[in-house]
């Protein structure tokens, strides 16, 4: 690493991988820490050896324990390397190192290896629920379909220092719950070393393993991930692990954000999908390149953050860490992000020196709307950041009022909204809203989320009552339409879709596989279609419009209401002088209509609830040609909408929150 005074000159002359504040403070300046690609490659190689050595140490203990049982044969070994960390240079490098590990398929028993990204916001109980093999007698019984053999499960839990207590508790809980008669589960926990500690830790941990019994040990190799990542021209020569096939590999595991339920699903991502999405962001409209300096805002354990990180690194760009505290990466401190963007420019002062290129600071932002609100609140009305070149918005679409503020604060930035999901390994479509939101004000409403990138297929699996209007897809495959203005489930097909769902617990795994088989079906010889739980339609230009999740659809008086259509109308209330910052529409039970349309809104300061009445809002909706049954009948005020770690609104929490209220307007 480099820690010196002339940082800007060094950044200009070298290929910079990481930029972060020094440990002493969070200020970017002369003492900023810079890590080059060549330095990162050396550190990554050391981390690979360290992780592989830890795996072999645990494997030795497990196989020795198994060797003492003469009665049962070894069915196979499952190795998980689970990461519990926020955004930090050492966590990113450790993940890259882990992705390069490959078990050679030469043993008499099968070995499966899987890197896993855990949500660092989870409790120890939630970590245990996804890493343990079983937790009750009924599940144990379901595991015993092959009583003559034993499975060996190995979990290497790597945590950053800020999440050590959660990791320690999780290990203790896993060891307590995993007492299954037909498998051995060994869990070990280690703290991810800092970049400064890497060399010392690696050198002191290189002792050879003891071979104390007659056991066949597997061979570990390292594939070409070093050349692929640290020499971007070779990135598409990266070889897969044995058994990897297009769209069906088990390269790594991430978890969904759990928008509609409390149980996130484990999603298997193939190398093909990860590389495909990396290439997609290098093309328009994102155009990641060596000049891209991405501020690390979205956690890397979410697919949006991971996909952008991999794409930036493969592009030869730079990752700018706004904080030196790992746990701070989860809370999103807008002050740190603003500092990472560099000095502001005030047109009234005319300080043109601020426009000079400074590779030290970030010029690419990947955020969700909640992050944007916090960030924009920290930026003065008369201040702009002309160095920002791209603002990529995920999670959910930002309101027009928010986009107006974004364009004002970042006048030279391309502003892009993306529609994505974990099962598609990130983005399905992109919508360039640099000049306008391009929301279609048509008969079907919804939010325009743009067009898919090259080679990504998007179609509509029509709702049952619309099927008679359609023709079948090629090769007599299930009904998919590309016709405009037909409502249905959004489907996507291509090499970017997931390989399936995963859960270590056998009973939960069986349930998830049934769901995966239901939601994925062949698309001829070109792979598979993935049917999402999102509703939408295509317009005459081939643009995709998102109309909300199927579970969020409101049925009132026998009519169907899509929440996104109502939300778009509400956000246009007093458009010349915006009052409403954000809103969420959801159903509440009603004895007469079954369900009624309800809305929770967040006002733009300094506005107060008295500035918006239910009657005035309903009148506005009708003036905007919204049918009467779609207009809100109940109105609530919040300081902030409940969201998950991906920034998506949790409507089920709003329903639980307000279900007890009488059928009148409520203000909180």
C-alpha positions as CSV (number, residue, x, y, z in Angstrom):
1,X,0.0,0.0,0.0
2,X,1.0,3.6,-0.5
3,X,0.7,6.2,2.3
4,X,2.2,9.4,1.3
5,X,1.8,13.0,0.4
6,X,1.6,13.3,-3.4
7,X,-1.4,10.9,-3.8
8,X,-3.0,12.6,-6.8
9,X,0.1,12.2,-8.9
10,X,0.5,8.6,-8.0
11,X,-3.2,7.9,-8.8
12,X,-2.6,9.4,-12.2
13,X,0.4,7.3,-12.9
14,X,-0.7,4.0,-11.6
15,X,-3.7,1.7,-12.0
16,X,-5.5,2.3,-8.7
17,X,-7.7,-0.4,-7.2
18,X,-8.7,1.0,-3.8
19,X,-8.8,4.5,-2.3
20,X,-9.8,4.8,1.4
21,X,-9.2,7.3,4.3
22,X,-6.5,6.5,6.8
23,X,-7.4,4.8,10.0
24,X,-6.8,8.0,12.0
25,X,-9.8,9.8,10.5
26,X,-12.3,9.9,7.6
27,X,-10.8,12.8,5.8
28,X,-9.7,12.4,2.2
29,X,-6.4,14.3,1.6
30,X,-2.6,13.9,1.7
31,X,-2.7,10.8,3.9
32,X,-5.3,8.9,1.9
33,X,-4.4,5.2,1.5
34,X,-4.1,3.9,-2.1
35,X,-3.8,0.3,-3.2
36,X,-2.8,-0.4,-6.8
37,X,-3.9,-3.4,-8.9
38,X,-0.4,-4.9,-8.7
39,X,-0.4,-4.6,-4.9
40,X,-3.9,-6.0,-4.8
41,X,-2.8,-9.0,-6.8
42,X,-0.1,-9.8,-4.3
43,X,-2.3,-9.4,-1.3
44,X,-5.0,-11.5,-3.0
45,X,-2.6,-14.3,-3.6
46,X,-1.6,-14.4,0.0
47,X,-5.3,-14.3,1.1
48,X,-6.0,-17.2,-1.2
49,X,-3.3,-19.3,0.4
50,X,-4.5,-18.3,3.9
51,X,-8.2,-19.3,3.2
52,X,-7.2,-22.5,1.5
53,X,-5.0,-23.5,4.4
54,X,-7.9,-22.8,6.9
55,X,-10.2,-25.0,4.8
56,X,-7.6,-27.8,4.8
57,X,-7.2,-27.5,8.6
58,X,-10.9,-27.9,9.2
59,X,-11.2,-30.6,6.5
60,X,-8.4,-32.6,8.3
61,X,-10.3,-32.5,11.6
62,X,-13.6,-33.5,9.9
63,X,-12.0,-36.4,8.0
64,X,-10.2,-37.7,11.1
65,X,-13.5,-37.7,12.9
66,X,-15.1,-39.5,10.0
67,X,-12.2,-42.0,9.8
68,X,-12.9,-43.1,13.4
69,X,-16.4,-44.3,12.2
70,X,-15.7,-47.6,10.4
71,X,-19.4,-48.4,9.9
72,X,-20.4,-45.6,7.5
73,X,-19.0,-44.6,4.2
74,X,-18.2,-41.0,3.2
75,X,-20.9,-39.7,0.9
76,X,-19.3,-36.4,0.2
77,X,-17.9,-33.1,1.6
78,X,-19.6,-29.7,1.4
79,X,-17.4,-26.7,2.0
80,X,-18.9,-23.3,2.6
81,X,-16.8,-20.1,3.1
82,X,-19.2,-17.5,4.5
83,X,-18.4,-13.8,4.7
84,X,-19.9,-11.6,7.4
85,X,-18.7,-8.1,6.7
86,X,-19.5,-4.7,5.4
87,X,-17.7,-2.9,2.6
88,X,-13.9,-2.8,3.2
89,X,-10.8,-3.4,1.0
90,X,-9.8,-6.5,2.9
91,X,-13.3,-8.0,2.6
92,X,-13.4,-7.4,-1.2
93,X,-10.0,-8.9,-1.7
94,X,-10.8,-11.9,0.5
95,X,-13.9,-12.6,-1.6
96,X,-11.9,-12.3,-4.8
97,X,-9.3,-14.7,-3.3
98,X,-12.0,-17.2,-2.3
99,X,-13.5,-17.1,-5.8
100,X,-10.2,-18.3,-7.2
101,X,-10.2,-21.5,-5.1
102,X,-11.0,-24.7,-6.9
103,X,-11.1,-28.3,-5.6
104,X,-9.7,-30.8,-8.1
105,X,-12.2,-33.5,-9.0
106,X,-9.8,-36.3,-8.3
107,X,-11.0,-37.7,-5.0
108,X,-13.1,-40.8,-4.5
109,X,-15.7,-38.7,-2.7
110,X,-17.5,-35.6,-4.1
111,X,-16.5,-32.2,-2.8
112,X,-18.8,-29.1,-3.3
113,X,-17.3,-25.7,-2.6
114,X,-19.4,-22.5,-2.3
115,X,-18.4,-19.0,-1.3
116,X,-21.4,-17.4,0.6
117,X,-22.2,-13.7,1.2
118,X,-24.2,-13.2,4.4
119,X,-26.2,-10.1,5.1
120,X,-24.1,-8.2,7.8
121,X,-27.3,-6.8,9.2
122,X,-28.5,-10.2,10.3
123,X,-28.5,-11.4,13.9
124,X,-26.7,-14.5,15.0
125,X,-30.0,-16.4,14.9
126,X,-30.6,-15.4,11.3
127,X,-27.0,-16.4,10.4
128,X,-27.6,-19.7,12.1
129,X,-30.8,-20.3,10.2
130,X,-29.0,-20.3,6.8
131,X,-25.7,-22.1,7.8
132,X,-27.0,-24.9,10.0
133,X,-27.9,-28.2,8.6
134,X,-30.9,-28.8,10.8
135,X,-32.6,-27.5,13.9
136,X,-35.3,-30.0,15.0
137,X,-36.1,-33.7,15.1
138,X,-38.5,-33.6,12.1
139,X,-35.8,-32.1,9.9
140,X,-33.2,-34.5,11.2
141,X,-35.5,-37.4,10.2
142,X,-35.9,-36.0,6.7
143,X,-32.1,-36.0,6.3
144,X,-31.8,-39.7,6.9
145,X,-32.6,-41.1,3.5
146,X,-29.2,-42.7,3.2
147,X,-28.4,-44.0,6.7
148,X,-25.4,-46.1,5.5
149,X,-23.3,-43.0,4.7
150,X,-22.2,-39.8,6.3
151,X,-22.0,-36.3,4.8
152,X,-19.3,-34.0,6.0
153,X,-20.2,-30.3,6.2
154,X,-17.6,-27.7,6.7
155,X,-18.2,-24.0,7.4
156,X,-15.5,-21.4,7.4
157,X,-17.0,-18.2,8.7
158,X,-14.9,-15.1,7.9
159,X,-16.0,-11.9,9.7
160,X,-14.6,-8.4,9.9
161,X,-13.7,-7.1,13.4
162,X,-16.9,-5.1,13.6
163,X,-19.1,-8.2,13.3
164,X,-17.1,-10.5,15.6
165,X,-19.7,-10.8,18.3
166,X,-22.4,-11.8,15.9
167,X,-20.1,-14.4,14.3
168,X,-19.0,-15.8,17.7
169,X,-22.7,-16.2,18.8
170,X,-23.6,-17.8,15.4
171,X,-20.9,-20.4,15.7
172,X,-22.0,-21.3,19.2
173,X,-25.6,-21.6,18.0
174,X,-24.8,-23.7,15.0
175,X,-22.7,-26.1,17.0
176,X,-25.6,-26.5,19.5
177,X,-28.3,-27.1,16.8
178,X,-26.4,-29.3,14.4
179,X,-26.6,-32.7,16.1
180,X,-27.6,-34.8,13.1
181,X,-26.9,-38.5,13.1
182,X,-26.0,-38.8,9.4
183,X,-23.6,-35.8,9.0
184,X,-20.6,-34.2,10.5
185,X,-20.7,-30.4,10.6
186,X,-17.5,-28.5,11.7
187,X,-17.6,-24.7,12.0
188,X,-14.6,-22.5,12.4
189,X,-14.5,-18.7,12.6
190,X,-11.7,-16.3,11.7
191,X,-11.3,-12.6,11.5
192,X,-10.5,-11.2,8.1
193,X,-7.0,-9.6,8.4
194,X,-6.5,-6.0,7.4
195,X,-4.4,-5.3,4.4
196,X,-1.5,-4.2,6.7
197,X,-1.9,-7.5,8.6
198,X,-2.0,-9.7,5.6
199,X,1.7,-10.4,5.1
200,X,2.4,-11.0,8.8
201,X,-0.6,-13.3,9.2
202,X,0.1,-15.3,6.1
203,X,3.8,-15.8,6.9
204,X,2.9,-17.1,10.4
205,X,0.2,-19.4,9.2
206,X,2.1,-21.4,6.5
207,X,2.9,-24.5,8.6
208,X,2.2,-27.8,6.9
209,X,-0.8,-29.9,7.9
210,X,-0.3,-33.1,9.9
211,X,-1.3,-36.3,8.1
212,X,-2.1,-38.4,11.2
213,X,-4.3,-41.0,9.5
214,X,-4.8,-42.8,6.2
215,X,-7.1,-40.3,4.6
216,X,-7.4,-39.2,1.0
217,X,-7.0,-35.5,1.0
218,X,-8.4,-33.4,-1.9
219,X,-6.2,-31.2,-4.1
220,X,-6.8,-27.5,-4.2
221,X,-5.9,-25.4,-7.2
222,X,-6.2,-21.7,-8.1
223,X,-7.8,-20.9,-11.4
224,X,-7.1,-17.9,-13.5
225,X,-9.1,-15.3,-11.5
226,X,-5.9,-13.3,-10.7
227,X,-5.2,-12.7,-14.4
228,X,-8.8,-12.2,-15.1
229,X,-9.4,-9.5,-12.5
230,X,-6.1,-7.8,-12.3
231,X,-5.4,-7.8,-16.0
232,X,-8.8,-6.6,-17.3
233,X,-8.0,-7.6,-20.9
234,X,-8.1,-11.2,-19.9
235,X,-11.2,-11.0,-17.8
236,X,-13.3,-13.1,-20.2
237,X,-10.7,-15.9,-20.2
238,X,-11.6,-16.7,-16.6
239,X,-12.1,-20.5,-16.4
240,X,-15.0,-22.0,-14.4
241,X,-14.8,-24.7,-11.8
242,X,-15.3,-28.3,-12.8
243,X,-19.0,-28.9,-13.5
244,X,-19.8,-25.3,-14.4
245,X,-22.2,-25.0,-17.3
246,X,-23.9,-22.0,-18.8
247,X,-26.5,-20.7,-16.5
248,X,-26.4,-23.7,-14.2
249,X,-23.1,-23.3,-12.2
250,X,-22.7,-23.0,-8.5
251,X,-20.0,-20.2,-8.4
252,X,-21.3,-18.4,-5.4
253,X,-24.3,-17.8,-3.1
254,X,-26.2,-14.6,-2.2
255,X,-29.4,-14.0,-0.4
256,X,-32.5,-12.0,-1.5
257,X,-33.4,-8.9,0.5
258,X,-36.7,-10.6,1.7
259,X,-39.1,-7.9,0.5
260,X,-42.3,-9.9,0.8
261,X,-41.3,-12.2,3.6
262,X,-39.1,-12.5,6.6
263,X,-37.2,-15.4,5.1
264,X,-34.6,-14.5,2.5
265,X,-33.9,-17.1,-0.2
266,X,-30.4,-18.3,-1.1
267,X,-29.7,-17.7,-4.8
268,X,-27.0,-19.7,-6.6
269,X,-25.1,-17.5,-9.1
270,X,-23.1,-19.0,-11.9
271,X,-19.8,-17.6,-13.1
272,X,-21.4,-17.1,-16.5
273,X,-24.1,-14.9,-15.0
274,X,-21.6,-12.9,-13.0
275,X,-19.4,-12.2,-16.0
276,X,-22.4,-11.5,-18.2
277,X,-23.7,-8.8,-15.9
278,X,-20.2,-7.4,-15.5
279,X,-20.1,-6.9,-19.3
280,X,-23.6,-5.4,-19.3
281,X,-22.5,-2.5,-17.0
282,X,-19.5,-1.8,-19.2
283,X,-21.8,-1.0,-22.0
284,X,-24.4,1.8,-22.3
285,X,-25.9,3.5,-20.4
286,X,-23.5,2.9,-17.4
287,X,-20.3,2.6,-19.5
288,X,-18.0,1.5,-16.6
289,X,-14.3,2.1,-17.6
290,X,-10.8,2.6,-16.2
291,X,-11.9,6.2,-15.5
292,X,-14.8,5.1,-13.3
293,X,-14.2,5.8,-9.6
294,X,-17.2,4.2,-7.7
295,X,-18.0,5.3,-4.2
296,X,-18.7,2.2,-2.1
297,X,-22.2,2.8,-0.8
298,X,-24.3,-0.3,-1.5
299,X,-23.2,-3.3,0.6
300,X,-21.4,-6.0,-1.4
301,X,-23.6,-8.8,0.1
302,X,-26.4,-7.4,-2.1
303,X,-26.3,-8.3,-5.8
304,X,-26.5,-4.7,-6.9
305,X,-23.3,-3.8,-4.9
306,X,-21.5,-7.0,-5.8
307,X,-22.3,-6.7,-9.5
308,X,-21.0,-3.1,-9.7
309,X,-17.9,-4.0,-7.7
310,X,-17.0,-6.8,-10.0
311,X,-17.8,-4.8,-13.1
312,X,-15.7,-1.8,-11.9
313,X,-12.7,-4.0,-11.1
314,X,-13.0,-5.9,-14.5
315,X,-13.1,-2.5,-16.2
316,X,-9.9,-1.4,-14.4
317,X,-11.7,1.3,-12.4
318,X,-11.3,2.3,-8.8
319,X,-13.3,1.6,-5.7
320,X,-13.5,4.6,-3.4
321,X,-14.3,3.7,0.3
322,X,-15.9,6.7,2.0
323,X,-15.2,5.3,5.5
324,X,-12.4,3.4,7.2
325,X,-15.0,1.8,9.6
326,X,-16.4,-1.4,8.3
327,X,-19.7,-1.2,10.3
328,X,-20.2,2.4,9.0
329,X,-20.7,0.9,5.5
330,X,-24.1,-0.4,6.6
331,X,-25.5,2.8,8.0
332,X,-24.7,5.0,5.0
333,X,-23.1,8.2,6.4
334,X,-23.9,10.9,3.8
335,X,-21.1,13.2,5.2
336,X,-18.5,10.6,4.4
337,X,-19.9,10.1,0.9
338,X,-19.9,13.8,0.2
339,X,-16.3,14.0,1.3
340,X,-15.5,11.1,-1.1
341,X,-17.0,13.1,-4.0
342,X,-14.4,15.8,-3.5
343,X,-14.6,19.6,-3.0
344,X,-17.9,21.1,-4.2
345,X,-18.3,23.8,-6.8
346,X,-20.4,26.9,-6.1
347,X,-21.3,28.7,-9.3
348,X,-21.8,32.0,-7.5
349,X,-18.1,32.0,-6.4
350,X,-16.8,30.7,-9.7
351,X,-14.1,28.5,-8.3
352,X,-13.1,26.8,-11.5
353,X,-10.2,24.9,-10.1
354,X,-12.7,22.5,-8.7
355,X,-13.4,21.3,-12.2
356,X,-9.9,19.9,-12.7
357,X,-9.7,16.1,-12.8
358,X,-8.9,14.5,-9.5
359,X,-8.7,10.7,-9.6
360,X,-8.6,10.6,-5.8
361,X,-12.3,11.3,-5.5
362,X,-15.4,9.4,-6.6
363,X,-17.3,10.1,-9.8
364,X,-19.7,7.1,-9.8
365,X,-22.6,6.6,-7.4
366,X,-24.6,3.4,-7.0
367,X,-27.5,4.2,-4.6
368,X,-31.1,3.4,-3.6
369,X,-33.7,6.3,-3.2
370,X,-33.3,6.3,0.6
371,X,-29.6,6.9,0.2
372,X,-30.2,9.7,-2.3
373,X,-32.6,11.5,0.1
374,X,-29.9,11.5,2.8
375,X,-27.2,12.5,0.5
376,X,-29.1,15.4,-1.2
377,X,-30.1,16.7,2.3
378,X,-26.4,17.2,3.0
379,X,-25.8,19.2,-0.2
380,X,-26.5,22.9,-0.2
381,X,-28.9,24.3,-2.8
382,X,-26.2,26.4,-4.4
383,X,-23.6,23.6,-4.5
384,X,-22.9,21.3,-7.3
385,X,-20.5,18.4,-7.9
386,X,-19.5,18.5,-11.6
387,X,-17.0,15.7,-11.1
388,X,-19.8,13.1,-10.7
389,X,-20.3,11.3,-14.1
390,X,-22.9,8.6,-13.2
391,X,-25.7,8.1,-10.7
392,X,-27.1,4.6,-10.9
393,X,-30.3,4.2,-8.9
394,X,-31.5,0.7,-7.9
395,X,-33.9,-0.9,-5.4
396,X,-36.9,1.1,-6.6
397,X,-37.5,4.1,-8.8
398,X,-36.9,7.5,-7.5
399,X,-39.7,10.1,-7.6
400,X,-39.6,13.0,-10.1
401,X,-39.0,15.4,-7.2
402,X,-35.9,13.4,-6.2
403,X,-34.6,13.2,-9.7
404,X,-34.9,17.0,-10.1
405,X,-32.7,17.4,-7.0
406,X,-30.2,14.9,-8.4
407,X,-29.9,16.7,-11.7
408,X,-29.3,20.0,-9.9
409,X,-26.6,18.6,-7.6
410,X,-24.8,16.6,-10.2
411,X,-25.3,18.6,-13.4
412,X,-22.8,16.6,-15.5
413,X,-23.9,13.2,-14.4
414,X,-25.8,10.6,-16.4
415,X,-28.8,9.5,-14.2
416,X,-29.9,5.9,-14.7
417,X,-32.6,3.9,-13.0
418,X,-32.3,0.1,-13.1
419,X,-34.8,-2.7,-12.6
420,X,-33.0,-5.7,-11.0
421,X,-33.4,-8.7,-8.8
422,X,-31.0,-11.2,-7.2
423,X,-32.3,-14.1,-9.3
424,X,-31.2,-12.2,-12.4
425,X,-27.7,-11.5,-11.0
426,X,-28.5,-7.8,-10.9
427,X,-29.9,-5.6,-13.7
428,X,-32.6,-6.6,-16.1
429,X,-33.2,-3.2,-17.7
430,X,-31.9,0.3,-17.6
431,X,-33.7,3.6,-18.0
432,X,-31.7,6.8,-18.7
433,X,-33.6,9.6,-16.8
434,X,-30.9,12.2,-17.2
435,X,-33.3,14.7,-18.8
436,X,-36.7,13.2,-17.9
437,X,-38.2,10.3,-16.1
438,X,-39.9,9.0,-19.3
439,X,-42.7,7.6,-17.3
440,X,-45.5,6.6,-19.7
441,X,-48.8,8.3,-18.9
442,X,-50.8,5.7,-20.6
443,X,-53.9,3.5,-19.9
444,X,-52.0,1.0,-17.8
445,X,-49.8,3.2,-15.6
446,X,-46.7,1.8,-13.9
447,X,-43.2,3.0,-13.9
448,X,-41.0,2.9,-17.0
449,X,-37.8,1.0,-16.1
450,X,-36.3,1.2,-19.6
451,X,-35.0,-1.4,-22.0
452,X,-32.8,-4.5,-21.3
453,X,-29.1,-4.6,-22.2
454,X,-27.8,-6.6,-25.1
455,X,-28.5,-10.3,-25.0
456,X,-31.0,-10.1,-22.1
457,X,-34.5,-11.2,-23.1
458,X,-37.5,-9.6,-21.5
459,X,-41.1,-10.9,-22.0
460,X,-44.4,-11.1,-20.3
461,X,-46.1,-14.2,-18.9
462,X,-49.7,-13.0,-19.2
463,X,-52.2,-13.1,-16.4
464,X,-54.6,-16.1,-16.8
465,X,-57.6,-14.2,-18.1
466,X,-55.4,-12.7,-20.9
467,X,-54.0,-15.9,-22.3
468,X,-56.5,-16.3,-25.1
469,X,-55.2,-13.2,-26.8
470,X,-51.7,-14.5,-27.2
471,X,-49.7,-16.8,-29.4
472,X,-47.1,-19.2,-28.0
473,X,-43.4,-18.6,-27.9
474,X,-41.0,-20.4,-30.3
475,X,-40.5,-24.2,-30.1
476,X,-43.9,-24.6,-28.4
477,X,-42.5,-23.3,-25.1
478,X,-44.8,-21.8,-22.3
479,X,-46.7,-18.8,-23.2
480,X,-44.5,-15.7,-23.4
481,X,-45.5,-12.5,-25.2
482,X,-43.6,-9.5,-26.5
483,X,-46.8,-7.7,-27.6
484,X,-47.3,-4.2,-26.2
485,X,-49.7,-3.3,-23.4
486,X,-50.4,-6.8,-22.2
487,X,-50.2,-7.1,-18.4
488,X,-48.6,-10.1,-16.8
489,X,-45.6,-11.4,-14.9
490,X,-42.2,-10.0,-16.0
491,X,-40.0,-12.7,-17.3
492,X,-36.3,-12.6,-18.3
493,X,-34.2,-15.1,-20.1
494,X,-30.5,-15.5,-20.9
495,X,-27.2,-16.5,-19.3
496,X,-27.7,-14.1,-16.5
497,X,-30.4,-15.9,-14.5
498,X,-29.8,-17.8,-11.4
499,X,-28.8,-21.5,-11.2
500,X,-31.5,-22.2,-8.6
501,X,-32.3,-21.6,-5.0
502,X,-30.3,-23.0,-2.1
503,X,-30.8,-23.8,1.6
504,X,-28.6,-26.0,3.7
505,X,-31.6,-27.2,5.7
506,X,-32.9,-30.1,3.7
507,X,-36.6,-29.4,4.2
508,X,-36.3,-25.8,3.3
509,X,-34.2,-26.7,0.4
510,X,-36.9,-29.0,-0.9
511,X,-39.5,-26.2,-0.7
512,X,-37.3,-23.7,-2.5
513,X,-36.5,-26.1,-5.3
514,X,-40.2,-26.6,-5.9
515,X,-40.5,-22.8,-6.2
516,X,-37.5,-22.5,-8.5
517,X,-38.9,-25.3,-10.8
518,X,-42.2,-23.4,-10.9
519,X,-40.6,-20.1,-11.8
520,X,-38.1,-21.3,-14.4
521,X,-38.9,-22.9,-17.7
522,X,-37.0,-23.6,-21.0
523,X,-36.7,-20.9,-23.7
524,X,-35.8,-23.3,-26.5
525,X,-32.1,-23.9,-27.0
526,X,-31.2,-20.5,-25.5
527,X,-31.3,-21.3,-21.8
528,X,-34.2,-20.6,-19.4
529,X,-36.9,-18.1,-18.7
530,X,-37.2,-16.8,-15.1
531,X,-40.7,-15.7,-14.1
532,X,-40.4,-13.0,-11.5
533,X,-43.2,-12.1,-9.0
534,X,-43.4,-8.6,-10.5
535,X,-46.2,-7.4,-12.8
536,X,-45.6,-5.3,-15.8
537,X,-45.9,-4.8,-19.5
538,X,-44.0,-3.7,-22.6
539,X,-44.9,-0.6,-24.5
540,X,-44.8,0.0,-28.3
541,X,-41.1,0.9,-28.1
542,X,-40.1,-2.2,-26.2
543,X,-39.7,-0.4,-22.9
544,X,-40.6,-2.3,-19.8
545,X,-43.0,-0.9,-17.3
546,X,-43.1,-2.1,-13.7
547,X,-46.5,-2.2,-12.0
548,X,-45.5,-3.7,-8.7
549,X,-45.2,-7.1,-7.1
550,X,-48.1,-9.5,-7.6
551,X,-48.5,-9.9,-3.9
552,X,-49.0,-6.1,-3.6
553,X,-51.9,-5.9,-6.0
554,X,-55.1,-4.5,-4.4
555,X,-58.5,-6.0,-4.9
556,X,-61.2,-3.5,-4.0
557,X,-64.9,-3.9,-4.8
558,X,-64.0,-6.6,-7.5
559,X,-61.6,-4.3,-9.3
560,X,-57.8,-4.6,-9.5
561,X,-55.5,-1.7,-8.5
562,X,-51.7,-1.6,-9.1
563,X,-50.0,0.4,-6.3
564,X,-47.3,1.9,-8.6
565,X,-49.9,3.6,-10.8
566,X,-51.5,5.3,-7.8
567,X,-48.1,6.2,-6.4
568,X,-47.0,7.9,-9.6
569,X,-50.2,10.0,-9.5
570,X,-49.8,10.9,-5.8
571,X,-46.2,12.0,-6.4
572,X,-47.4,14.5,-9.1
573,X,-49.5,16.3,-6.5
574,X,-48.7,20.1,-6.7
575,X,-45.9,19.3,-9.2
576,X,-45.0,23.0,-9.6
577,X,-44.3,23.2,-5.9
578,X,-43.7,19.7,-4.7
579,X,-45.0,18.7,-1.3
580,X,-44.7,14.9,-1.3
581,X,-41.2,13.4,-1.2
582,X,-42.1,9.7,-1.3
583,X,-45.1,7.5,-0.9
584,X,-46.3,3.9,-0.7
585,X,-49.7,2.5,-1.6
586,X,-51.0,-0.7,0.1
587,X,-54.3,-2.5,0.9
588,X,-56.1,-2.5,4.2
589,X,-59.2,-4.7,4.9
590,X,-62.6,-3.2,4.6
591,X,-66.0,-4.8,5.3
592,X,-67.7,-3.2,2.3
593,X,-65.0,-3.4,-0.5
594,X,-62.9,-6.2,0.8
595,X,-59.8,-4.0,0.6
596,X,-59.4,-0.3,0.3
597,X,-56.5,1.7,-1.3
598,X,-54.4,3.3,1.4
599,X,-51.4,5.6,1.1
600,X,-48.5,6.4,3.4
601,X,-46.6,9.6,2.4
602,X,-43.5,11.4,3.4
603,X,-43.5,15.2,3.1
604,X,-40.8,17.4,1.9
605,X,-39.6,19.6,4.8
606,X,-40.8,22.1,6.0
607,X,-44.3,20.9,4.9
608,X,-46.6,19.4,7.5
609,X,-49.6,17.0,7.3
610,X,-52.0,20.0,7.3
611,X,-50.7,20.9,3.9
612,X,-52.2,17.8,2.3
613,X,-55.8,16.6,2.9
614,X,-57.3,13.3,1.8
615,X,-60.1,15.1,0.0
616,X,-57.6,17.3,-1.9
617,X,-55.4,14.3,-2.8
618,X,-58.4,12.3,-4.1
619,X,-59.5,15.3,-6.2
620,X,-56.0,15.5,-7.7
621,X,-56.1,11.8,-8.5
622,X,-59.4,12.1,-10.3
623,X,-58.1,15.2,-12.2
624,X,-55.2,13.0,-13.4
625,X,-57.8,10.5,-14.9
626,X,-57.4,8.0,-12.1
627,X,-60.5,5.9,-11.7
628,X,-62.5,6.5,-8.5
629,X,-61.9,3.0,-7.1
630,X,-58.1,3.6,-7.4
631,X,-58.1,6.8,-5.4
632,X,-56.8,6.5,-1.8
633,X,-59.5,6.1,0.9
634,X,-57.1,6.2,3.8
635,X,-54.1,8.5,4.3
636,X,-51.1,8.2,6.7
637,X,-48.1,10.4,7.3
638,X,-44.6,9.1,8.1
639,X,-41.2,10.7,8.6
640,X,-39.7,7.8,6.5
641,X,-41.1,4.7,4.8
642,X,-40.0,1.3,6.2
643,X,-37.5,-0.2,3.8
644,X,-35.1,-3.2,3.7
645,X,-31.4,-3.0,3.3
646,X,-31.8,-2.8,-0.5
647,X,-34.0,0.3,-0.1
648,X,-37.2,-1.4,-1.1
649,X,-40.4,-0.4,0.7
650,X,-41.8,-3.1,3.0
651,X,-45.5,-2.9,2.3
652,X,-46.3,-5.8,4.6
653,X,-45.0,-3.7,7.5
654,X,-47.3,-0.9,6.6
655,X,-50.2,-3.3,6.5
656,X,-49.3,-4.6,10.0
657,X,-48.8,-1.1,11.3
658,X,-52.1,0.3,10.2
659,X,-54.4,-2.7,10.1
660,X,-55.6,-1.9,13.6
661,X,-56.6,1.7,12.7
662,X,-60.3,2.7,12.2
663,X,-61.5,3.6,8.7
664,X,-60.6,7.2,9.0
665,X,-57.7,9.4,8.0
666,X,-54.7,8.9,10.3
667,X,-51.6,11.1,10.8
668,X,-48.5,9.9,12.6
